[in-house]
Amino acid sequence: MSVMKNGFKSLALSVAMFGLSAVPIEAATVTTKVEGQFNNSQENACIHVSRFFYLTDCSYARTFPELLGNEMPWTGPTVNPIYYEIGGPENDPEYEPYVGDARIAPSLSGVLTIHDQDTPDPADDLISAQLQVGPAARNVVANVNELTGAGARPPRTVFTWSKINHVMRPTAVNSTTENEFGGVTYVIASKGFPERVCLTEDQADCFPSARAPKTTDGQDVDAVWNGPSNVGLTREEAMDGNIGATTVGFMHDYTCVDNRGGVTCPSHNVVWRNHSEPAPGVQGESEAPGLDNLLLKVVTDAEGKIVTAEGYWTQEYFLAAGPNSMNVPEGRNNSWQGGYLSVKGVAE
């Protein structure tokens, strides 16, 4: 998951320039232009506070059914970060988001490339990508309000970008199947591609949902999600251990403001900034914009062109909270924020 610091500057420059030199080109490749969305209008999450303080399992796949021998209820992923247009009133860190406000789903575009290794067997193929997330403001609570003092307003941060360039190095696939388009469906996910979890009351409203429970709801929720997925989303072995791809990202025209006098901006786990990826288990360091885990399902046609691609992504980090008996081993992550991207191939 971690990006070596001595290689970050050169790779980040490649990302910033969005040059083809960032991805090696093999003798036989098929590159497809794609367009779609980076995420729904909000992310969902599972932070360690849910487990040790609220005694709930907020994982995507019922990863932590018990704590210290006691069964915990599964509430599923919770809600927090939300996307808005740049320049609106929602960019004020004092703004309190609500379901149905002017939130947006950030766009995603770029290219996906299938590297076929000059063999007839798709199982040895590699997939790489150069993708761009459109402009957005990300409004996020940087802590749990109840832990900041009674009656305190949420410690909220808003940061913006004009674009985020992502580079995914050529990555080996984990499984391949023939599909109805005469091509191959590729999966990059060591434990398989997860089922999409949706809301109990609205099967069309799926992860990540604006109507997910709040972390502070604790056990006071009643079957918001229709049930856990078959496998989880995270790379971290202390959570799900479902290993996918990674990306290195670079945010252009970055700004950051918070309502705590700069305390959480930009130095906080859930606040992104352009730097190298923190090592697992590092406390209190903001995430780089690159994706720590990207589980992909890529559908191609008979010519090897991309028909559709979808993926779950996570940012994974360590939140220091609770006694050691309720925590993950040292050097591991225990929390994540994430979402779901989707694109379609575009004829050129």
Order of alpha helices (4+ residues) and beta strands (2+ residues): alpha-beta-beta-alpha-beta-beta-beta-beta-beta-beta-beta-beta-beta-beta-beta-beta-beta-beta-beta
